[in-house]
Amino acid sequence: MLPLKARAQQPTLVGAEYFFNADPGFGNGANIPITSGPDVSFQTQVSTTGLGLGFHRLSVRFLDNIGNWGQVSTRTLWLGRVTALTAVPIVAAEYFFNADPGFGNGTAVAVSSGLTVDFTTVVSTAGLSEGFHRLSFRVRDQNDIWSLIQTRIFWIGRTNPDQISPIVAAEYFINTDPGFGNGTALAVTQGPNPQVEGVINVGDLPRGFHRLSVRFRNQANEWGLVTTKLFFVENEGFTDPALVDFIEYFFDDDDPGLGQAIEIPLDEAASNIDLDELIEVAALEEGEHTISLRIKNNKGLWSIVETREFTVGEPTPGDPPIPDLETLPDLNAECLVDFSALDVPTATAADGSSLTGTTDESIFPISQQGTTTITWTYTDENGLETTQTQNIVIQDITPPTISLPAEIIVEANPGQCFATGVNLGTPITDDNCGVGSVVNNAPSSFAVGLNEVLWTVTDVGGNTAQFLQLVTVQDTQLPVIPEIADLIVNTDEDACSATGVNLTTPSASDNCGISSLTNDAPEVFPLGPTLVTWTAVDPSGNSSTRSFNVIVNDTQNPIIIAPANVTVLIGEDEDVATNVELGTPEMSDNCSIASLTNNAPSEFPLGQNTVIWTIIDG
């Protein structure tokens, strides 16, 4: 069987030939002398003797060292009367719109005489209607020979690029433009993208090259640009479409003649043939061969021969391996991918063998978060390679965990209302891919009371978890009230108590401050000592007391009024008076009378005696 793929060997070119128009067959053209080699460059003179005036086709082909002819390279040429190709100065130029008025009848353009001219001119479009027009230029040399025309298409009118006018008509013409609307009408589906189908009659055209032109008209009655194709009329009778009804082939340029080669059966004649056919090559020797194919239409006309080279035997692999999967799936993981986790892809070589992909294993394991693209390489036994990429996607979506003592209770530093050096404990963290960092917002010192510490753990994938820890700082330190000396005051005048006693506030202190300082002093202090206690309380409720005495002294003397003088009569024979009734003195005190005494003797001698009364208050 003929392999589907073949690779040509580098041939050596040993011969060449040319012919005009019809192909005379391999080896029957005019010989071209060449120097043998893989690449040939030559110049030769081609005789046009016997050719008529008009267009002709010049074809050239080459012969290699194993007898194979190559494909034909063809160029179209014009044969006519021309003057000698001698450089002649250009002396004049003219332009015209649309229809050619004939040599010298266009609008003249002033040029400076020379072998080449470069000029700028203003072209008047006055009198031209809206629509497309053709502007054509040509020059004339001093031998009065006019050049070919250079033509450009341009548009006159107002256009709106945002508005597309629907197509409503189409026409065609051959060779000469009859003017807008004067061509042969074609049926067209209206709209901005028209579809045209039609049969174009070329039966009345003479043999030779012709130009088929088609243009469209929109709803605004504006004609579009012309689309032109060049075609060739070989024989008459081409009005009806031709159908392919016979295909044949032969090997190694051994042409048995038209209709005598090996037939490829067709189900039916058709204008286009697209088929797959197995060609039997078992009878051919191993090595390089050619297969040539031609077709015949239902009018009895044969096509030119198409030839291809192929190899019989073990086919030389010429195509790189083809991956078995068009696209490799992404491999997703949270932490890392080791090479062992990969499904190694495969490919199929040109000879059908299976190949295993290889990649750079040194980059594994891959743990970097994100997408890493690796390249697989498939290499067949001939060194042909194919590469294929695959994405390794590492995306950690599992957050870490963290745990700590939920609450810590500590004492405030001595003499301070805060605690420092607090041991918060060591957090216990865990993560599937690894912990990246653990931080908290703990201050350097914790105030007395309730404090919150927020712990944050972040894993290597950027996922986070948080834990709220409570730190309670207790204040158990008592306030301090310094020693207070006893306070001595006097009773109020004519009173046995003291009021309005000024108790100096003690300078109490505490590590966190004093929230209250009070005492239990009465409004009226009685005579004698009264114990007064100061109580200091800090914000945490700790309290302490300090007591002292307020001593009220009575310094007001009592008042005494002695009884009236007493006169006592005694007998003549007596010289003393006894049992004298002295009376009772009047007395008073702001507090109380403790005692009343006098120094009266038991016997008063004759004469004046003085008795002193003494009163002592309580």
PEUR-V472506 format. One record per helix or strand of 2 or more residues. SS is the DSSP state (helix for helix, strand for strand). FROM is the first residue (numbers start at 1). LEN is the number of residues. Records with the same first field share a line. If there is no record, write none. Layout:
SS = FROM-LEN  FROM-LEN
This chain:
strand = 13-8  30-2  54-11  73-7  90-8  107-3  131-11  150-7  167-8  184-3  208-11  227-7  244-8  262-2  287-11  306-7  322-2  331-3  346-3  354-3  370-10  385-10  401-3  407-5  418-3  428-3  435-6  445-3  449-11  464-11  487-4  497-3  514-6  524-3  528-11  543-11  559-3  576-3  586-3  593-6  603-3  613-5
helix = 339-3  361-3
